Amino acid sequence: MAYVFPTPIDPLAAYGPLIAARTADADDEKPGYERLVAEPMTPTIGAEVGGVRLSGDLDGATMDELRRALLEFKVLVFRDQDIGRDEQRAFASRWGELERHPFFVYTQPGQTDVDVVTLAKDAAAPGMENNWHHDITWHATPSFGAVLRAVEVPPVGGDTLWADMYAAYDLLPEDLRERVDPLYAEHDWIDSFGRAMPPEAVEALRPTFPAVRHPVVRVHPETGRRALFVNMLFTTRILDVPDEESAELLRMLYRHVQRPEFQCRLRWRPGTVAFWDNRSCQHYASSDYHPARRVMDRISIAGDRPVGVAG
C-alpha cells in the first residue's frame, strides 16, 4: 500500500518554533568541561573550542573531554592553530584509523597523498562541494569524521555549513518518523565522483565499490540517538517502495534538513581547524568565492557500518 503523505506534505510549509535538544539527556544536569572551553555556535550544533592546542601532546583527560564535546556539539572549531600536515595527521589519528580516499587521485589535480586530501579551489578549479552530504556514504563503512584545516582562505566567502541530523529527525512529523524508521536506501558514487573520472577508472573501481545499502535512519553507535542518514549527493533511492514514493520522501527529507534551525556556519580564517562527526551531521561548502583561491587540507577517519532502528 502506498504511503499517504501528511498534510502539509512539505515540512517547509510549517512555521513557528523548531526547538530540538542538543543531547538525548537535555533535561539532565551534565558535567561541565575542565580541560577546554566550549562556546556553542547554535542551540544544537557547533562549538568553538578554546584552551586546546592541537599541536600539543593532548593527555587522556583532555581527549575524553574532546570526545564528549564532539558527541554533544557534533562540530568542533579550533581557532588560531599553528599546525601543519604532520600535526593535523597526528591529531586525526588519535580518533581512529585514517581513511585513504580512492577517488581524489582522479578528481583532484596533482593529488597524490590520499590520506591528506588538499582541496585547492581557484579560478581554474571552482568549488564543487556545495551540496549537502555526509562523507563517503557510498562506502559500506562511511567516515567516522573529518579534520579540516584552513591553509588559504578567500577575502570573503567560502564558509562551511553543517546540519544536525539528530535535530532534523527529532523534528519530523511523528507519522513521517514512523514511516522512515524501518526503511533503507541505496548510496552510490557513480553520479558524483564518477562523472569526474575517466571511464577506465570507473570500470576498474566499480567492482570494489558497488552501490551500498544503508538505513534511512541511523542509530549513532555512541549516543544511541536516531539521525537521518540520506543525502542528495550520494543517496540514489529508497529501497522497497514505489519509485514515486521514494522520490517524494527524499525530496521532503532533503528540504527538511536545509532548515537553518538545524545548521551552524563557519567563517574560516587561516589557522582554523574544524572537526566533525560524520555520523550525526551533514556539511556543505559554500561556493561563493570564485575566482578567489581557497585551500583546505582534509583528513578523514574511518568509520563503521551504519545500524538502523531495527538493528
KOLBAPA-947602 format. One record per residue (C-alpha): x, y, z. Coordinates in pm, whole numbers, plus 50000, padded with zeros to 5 digits. Each point is the difference from the previous one (the first is absolute). Layout:
% KOLBAPA-947602
X_Y_Z
...
% end
This chain:
% KOLBAPA-947602
50000_50000_50000
50138_50341_49904
50084_50237_50282
49753_50288_50049
50204_50313_50050
49904_50227_50290
49846_50343_49947
50183_50222_49934
50234_49759_49819
50287_50249_49995
50155_50061_50343
50106_50345_49880
49630_50094_49996
49998_49987_50382
50091_50319_50187
50082_50080_50361
50248_49879_50258
50221_49705_49908
50162_49904_50328
50222_49693_50016
50216_49857_50276
50378_50021_49972
50035_49663_50176
49772_49710_50086
50012_50091_50369
49935_50370_49948
49791_50024_50316
50268_49843_50219
50282_50193_50162
50317_49927_49805
50353_50046_50129
50190_50300_49872
50339_50001_49829
50318_50046_50201
50267_49961_49728
49836_50214_49732
49749_50276_49939
49710_49927_49763
49803_50299_49871
49686_49883_49815
49956_50134_49647
49626_49916_49990
49754_49837_50244
50071_49644_49874
50305_49983_49774
50349_50142_49996
50236_50134_50267
50315_50210_49990
50249_49828_50229
50260_50193_50197
50280_49889_50227
50124_49723_49771
50312_50006_49783
49976_49731_49736
50377_50007_49954
50052_49891_50360
50009_49659_50163
49637_49977_50107
49962_49789_50311
49731_49739_50058
49775_50226_50207
50001_50268_49728
49925_49742_49732
49710_49869_50208
49855_50351_50023
50049_50055_49627
49810_49678_49927
49718_50108_50229
49994_50341_49832
49996_49842_49654
49701_49783_50094
49821_50299_50151
50067_50264_49734
50071_49782_49690
50238_50268_49862
50302_50139_50186
50182_50310_49875
50354_50087_50113
50134_50346_49917
50359_50123_49964
50157_49655_49976
50356_50027_49871
50028_49649_49862
50100_49831_49677
49913_49670_49838
50201_49789_50242
49828_50143_50309
49660_49981_49829
50064_49635_49916
50116_49926_50355
49683_50152_50147
49770_49816_49759
50175_49670_50069
49907_50029_50369
49640_49930_49896
50048_49692_49785
50150_49863_49682
50055_50261_49732
49800_49955_49684
50157_49984_49656
49761_50147_49746
50009_49795_49677
49856_50266_49770
50185_50324_50071
50304_49886_49803
49768_50014_49698
49788_50306_50080
50251_50239_50168
50281_50119_49768
50341_49916_50143
49859_49805_50295
50238_49722_50101
49985_49987_50382
49665_49831_50046
49977_50009_50380
50035_50381_49997
49779_50132_49722
50081_50354_49888
49687_50175_49877
50148_50284_49795
49744_50217_49821
50070_50302_49786
49912_50159_49666
50100_49682_49816
49836_49755_50242
49678_50143_50150
49851_49855_50317
49757_49716_49931
49922_49880_50355
49694_50223_50043
49753_49719_50055
49882_49865_50334
50163_49666_50072
50156_49759_50245
50346_49890_49889
50037_49674_49802
49661_49846_50076
50058_49805_49678
50240_49790_50208
49883_49706_50215
50164_50174_50298
49965_50379_49962
50240_50234_50175
49996_50047_50377
50093_50363_49952
50243_50244_49844
50257_50260_50101
50008_50298_49763
50275_50264_50022
49992_50339_49829
50323_50057_49804
49892_50297_49784
49663_50171_50014
49831_50254_49769
49949_50357_50125
49632_49925_50044
49782_49694_49935
50088_49634_49996
49823_49925_50327
49918_49643_50103
49658_49910_50142
49895_49695_50199
49651_49867_50069
49900_49803_50310
49838_49673_49892
49879_49920_50352
49800_50323_50004
49875_49938_49646
49872_49657_50102
49852_50111_50332
49802_50281_49836
49842_49791_49726
49624_49945_50035
49943_49689_50210
49830_49805_49721
50291_50076_49766
50252_49884_50260
49808_49674_50032
49998_49963_49622
50374_50048_49947
50122_49812_50311
50005_49653_49836
50106_50110_49650
50331_49952_49819
50149_50198_49713
50256_49942_49728
50318_50213_49994
50235_50026_49701
50292_50204_49867
49947_49963_49626
49806_50324_49955
50237_50206_50217
50366_49896_50000
49941_49777_49699
49917_50296_49777
50346_50150_50051
50190_49678_49939
50116_49842_49674
49783_49706_49891
50280_49749_50050
50040_50111_50363
49625_49963_50063
50008_49654_49847
50301_49897_50209
49854_50126_50330
49639_49893_49953
50046_49637_50119
50174_50123_50316
49739_50266_50075
49653_49881_49897
49688_50186_50107
49930_49943_50372
49696_49980_50224
49970_50215_50315
49713_50075_50239
49809_50320_49937
50014_50056_50376
50333_49917_50160
50043_49919_50370
50319_50167_50120
50236_49735_50142
50110_50218_50296
49697_50211_50092
49721_49762_49896
49812_50291_49840
49820_49976_49668
50122_50215_49711
49888_50039_49640
50256_49835_49773
49911_50088_49641
50166_50273_49795
49943_50148_49658
50354_49939_49877
50025_49624_50048
49653_49859_50079
49840_49876_49681
49668_49852_50116
49809_49853_50292
49974_49625_49964
49689_49781_49997
49753_50283_49940
49849_50124_49673
50220_50241_49803
49754_50286_50045
49993_49957_50376
50379_49976_50014
50036_50325_49807
49746_50183_50216
50145_49877_50328
50352_50100_49899
49884_50339_49874
49826_50066_50328
50292_49884_50215
50256_50198_49798
49801_50319_50032
49943_49939_50368
50371_49966_50086
50068_50336_49831
49809_50195_50266
50233_50253_50167
49880_49894_50345
50202_49679_49957
50318_50171_49878
50317_50177_50105
50227_50200_49770
50375_50052_50023
50188_50295_49855
50355_49878_49950
50320_50177_50095
50354_49873_49942
50086_49764_50284
49641_49889_50055
49939_49627_50038
49658_49832_50000
49932_49647_50120
49659_49843_49947
49807_49680_50066
49898_49874_49656
49756_49757_50162
49774_50272_50139
50028_50295_49762
50021_50097_49636
50209_50282_49859
50003_50244_49710
50289_50210_49862
49870_50332_49874
50133_50066_49649
49959_50379_49995
50365_50110_49974
50095_49922_49637
50250_50100_49856
50174_50057_50336
50218_49722_50140
49899_49766_50286
50230_49719_50119
49909_49745_50267
50173_49686_50124
49759_49728_50105
50067_49675_50182
49719_49748_50040
49971_49736_50271
49865_49655_49917
49660_49909_50137
49777_49698_50048
49696_49849_49832
49683_50201_50070
49735_49824_50209
49630_50076_49962
49714_50015_50246
49934_49626_49972
50366_49917_50060
% end
